[in-house]
Amino acid sequence: MNIYINGKKLSVMFENETNAYEILKPIEEWCNSNDFLINKVIIDERELQPYIDEEYETIPIEGIQKIEVEALSQAEYSLYSIMSIAEYIEKILNTDSLNEKDIDNLKDGMYWVLDSIPRTIFLFNMSLESYGIIHILKMLEVKLERLNTISDNIDKVNEFFNNDLKPFINEKMLPTMQLVLEEAKINTIFLFAANVTESNALYKVGSLPKFLPLILDILDSIVNKLQSGNDKEAFIYSEKFSRIVSYAFSILSNAAFIYSIDYSQISLNTVTLTDAINDFNEMMNNVLDAFANEDYISIADLLEYEIKERIENIMNYIPLVEEHIEKLNV
């Protein structure tokens, strides 16, 4: 039997295990102790529910060829929750009209949004007072109350939906959620980078490439703001970008400390990881100099064509770092 967590094969020795519960429960306990949540379990191509309970006791290990586990950090799980909320409200905006069956679904969705936003905000150590979230939630509650009072009249519902609810979502709620989402992306990497230990360093290092799209999203935001002449916001986003990269690379630093890894001994195409990191830091200093000189055209070019390429290049070293750690653990 082969067991994989996030695509990585585990080296395990089986003793007296007889069912899937006895195999998966220790994995769940490890995930919980390292701030991971099991998001998906697949046994021989069949997806099962992610909670390891008595259902798994009925699955004998005899005959199982492969078990795949997808584990997310709690921060990732929370980020996906916020992204789901943003996707849902955009779905509302793309809906032209409602039929009678849609009304109950809309109510359920609004209840879900009202319940989910405070919980996800709390998990990210953000305040409900940030970005006027409390005010947005109170306004949404009022909209839901109005929907409840007219839900037996489809014509009134559609009038309310198009003339009241959708404008509110488009003008108030969606912009707020976009701001929350940007902050959540930063906090996701910050929370994930915290508490790197010998027990979880390999998995945190291996998970770094998953965060590359989040890092590049912030970078693209800076470039777009610079190119549109919004220099003040570009400067703010640059500070956020610097924080994100610092958090992400701190995982590599902590792993090097824990395992006494010398990154000058890890090479890709004859270039060591130490040299790649130093090259990135030097280019970031050029960006800071350009900001000091208010040379915004150069900043945009450096970010879009130099910094982006160097971050992507450093991520290419991650499999080599993983391999190095795995050898140390043998």
N, C-alpha and C positions, 0 to 999 in steps of 0.2 A: 504493500500500500504506500502511495506517495501522498504527502501532506504539504500543501502550499499555503503560505500567508502572504497576501499581496503579491502573488506571483513568485515568491521565493520558497524554494524547497527546504523543508525542515529535515534536519538530521536527527531522527528519533529512534529509540530502541523500545520495542513493545515487550511487555512482560506478561501480565495476566489480564490485559484488557479484553473484554468480550463484546462490547458494543460501542457505538459512536459516541455516546454520552461520556464514557470513560476516556475517550481520546480527546474530545472537544472541551470538556469542562476545565481541564488544566490550562488550555489555550485561552479560554474565556477569562479565567482568573488572572493569567498573565496580562491579558489586555486591560482588564480593570485596574490592575496595580500600576500600569504604565500609562493611564489616561487614554486608552484606546477603547473603542466600542466595536463589537462585531456587527458589521452591516449586512453581510451576506455569507451564507454557507451553501456550497454546492457539493453534493456527493454523487460522483459518477454522472455528471451533467444534469443532475436534478437539483433545482434550487429549493432549499428548505427555509423555514423561518429562522431569523438570526438569534433567537433566544434559546440557549442551551438548557432544555428542561427534560422532563421525563419522556417526551416524544422520542428523543434520541436513544433512550434505553431500549427501545423496540427495534433498533437497527443493528443487527449483528455485524461485526467487522469482517467476518468471513465473506469473501467475495467482493469487498469494496476495493476498487482499483485506485481511486483518487479522491481526496477531500481538498476542496479549495475554500479558503477563508479570506474574505475581504474585511480588513479592519481599518477603521477611520479614527483619527484622533478626535477627542471631544470637540476641539475647536473646528475641525473640518466638518464634523456632523452639524454643528451649529451654523457654520457658514452655508452649508447646503440648505439648511432650513430657511435662512434669510433669502437665499437665491430662489428657493421654491415660492416664497411669498411674493418676491418681485416678479417672477414669471407668471404667477397667478393673476396679479393685478394687471399685468400687461395683457393677459388673455382676456380679461374683462374689457379692456379698452378696444380690443380687436373684435369684440362681439357687437353686431349691429342691432339685434333685437332678441327678445326672450319669448319663449313659449311657456305654457303653464308648467311643464316639467322642469324648466330651467329655474323657476323661482325658488323652489326648495334647495336646489343645488347652490344658488347664489347666497341664500341665507346661511347654509352650512359653511360656505367658503368665507363669508364675512365673520362668522363666529370663530372659525379656525384662525383667521388673520388676527382677530382681537386677542385670542388666547396665545398664539404663537409668538407674536412680536415681543411682548414683555419677557417671555421666557428666554428667547434667544438673545435679547439685549442684555439680560442679566448674566448669561453664560459668557458674554464677551466683556464683562466688567464695564459696560457702558451704562450711562444714565438715561432713564426714560425722559429726562428733561432735555437731553441733547437733541438738537435739530427740531425742537418743538414736537417730539414724538407724543407726549401726553396729550397735547392739543389735537393732534391728528387722530389719535385713538378715540378721544371724546367725540370728535366730529363724526367719525365712522360709526360710533354707537348710535348717534342721532340718526344717521342715514339708515341704519338697520332697523331702528324703531319705526321710522317712516315706512320702510318696506313692509314691515309686519302689519301695519295698519291698512295697507292698500293691496295686499297680496291676493285678494280674491277678485281683483279687477285687472285683467291683463293689459288693458289700454292704459290705465293709470300707472301700472308698473313700468311699462315701456317708456312712457313720458318721463317718469321719475328717473329711470335708468339712463336715458340719453341726455336729459336736460339738467340733471342734478348729480347723480352718482358718478357718471363718467367724467364730467368736468372736474369734480372734486378730486378724483383719482389722478387725472392727468395733470392738474395744476398744483395740487398740494401733496398728495400721497406719493406719487411716483418719484418726484424730485427728492423728497425726504428719504425714501427707501434707497435711492441711488447713493445719497450721501452716507447713509448707514452702511450700505454694502461696501463702499470704499473703505470705511473705517474698520469694518469687520474683516476685510481681507488682510489688513495690516495686523489686527489683533490675532487672526488665525495663525499667522506665521510666528508672531511673538509668543503665543501660548504653546505652539508646537515646539518651539526652540528651547523652551524652559525645561529644566529638570532632565538633562541628558545624563543617563547613567550607564554603567557597564551592561545592565540588563537590556536597555532599549536603544543603545547608541547605533547598533547596526541597522535597526529598523528606521530610526530617525534619519540617518544618513541616506539610506535607500529610498526614503520618501521625499527627499529634497526635490527631485525632478518634477514631482507632482505640483510643486508650488511655483514652478517656472512661469506658467500662464498668469498667475496672480502678480508676480513681480513685473512681468512684461506689460500687464494691464496698466499698472501705475506709471511705468516708463512711457507708454504710449499716451497716457493722459497728459504728462508733462509736455511731450512733443506737440500734441494737438493744441494745448493752451498757448505754447510759445508761438506756434505758427498762426494762431488766430489773434495774436497780440495781447493775450491775457497774461501779462508777465507776473502780476502779483500772485495769482493762483498757481502759476507754474512754479514759482519759488516755494510756495507752501507744499505743493506736491513733490517737489524735489527733496524737501526735508523728509517727507513720508517715504519716498523711495529709498533714501539713505538709511532710514530706520529698518525698512524691510530687508534690504540687502545685508545690513549688519546682523539682524536676527537670524537670517538664513545661514550666513557663513559662520555664525557662532556655533552652529551644530558641528561643522567641520573642525573648528578649533577645539571644542570640548571632546570630540571623538579622538582627536590627535593627543590630547592630554591624557585621556583615560587609557588609551592603548599605547602610548608612547610612540606614535606614528611620526615618522619624518617625511613630510610631504615632498621634500627634495629627492626622495628615493622613488617616488611614484611619477612615471612619465607617460606621456601620450604624444606620439610623433616627435620624439626626442625633446619635448618641452616638459619640464617638471610641473607638478601642481603648484609648488611654491612660486615658480616663475610666473605661472598663469595668474595666480592671486596677486602677486606684486605688480604685474602688468595692468591688471584691473584697477588696483589702488592708485597707480600712477595716472591712469586715464581719468579716474574720478577726481583727482587733484586738478587735472586740466579743466574739468567741468566747473569746479569751485572757482578757479581763476577766471574763467569766462563769466561766471555770475558776478564776481567782484568787479569785472570790467564792463558789466551790463552788455556783454556781447551775446545777445539772445539767439542770433542766427547760428553762431558757432556752437552754442549749448545744444540747440535742437539737432544739429548735425552730429555732434559728439554722442549724444544719447541714442539717436536713431541708428547710427552706423558703426559706432565704436563700442559703446558700453553694452548695447544689446548683444553684439557678437561675442564679447568677452564673457558675459554672464552665461550665454548658451555654451560657450567653450568649457567653462569651469564645470558645468553640469555633465559634460561628457566624461569627466574624470570620476564621477560618482561610482560607476560599476567597478572601477579599479580600486577605489577605497573600500567598497564592500568586500571585494575579493580578498584584500589585504586583512581586513578584520576577521573574515571567516577563517582564514588560515591561522590567525592567532587563537581562535576559539577551538580549533581542532585538538 
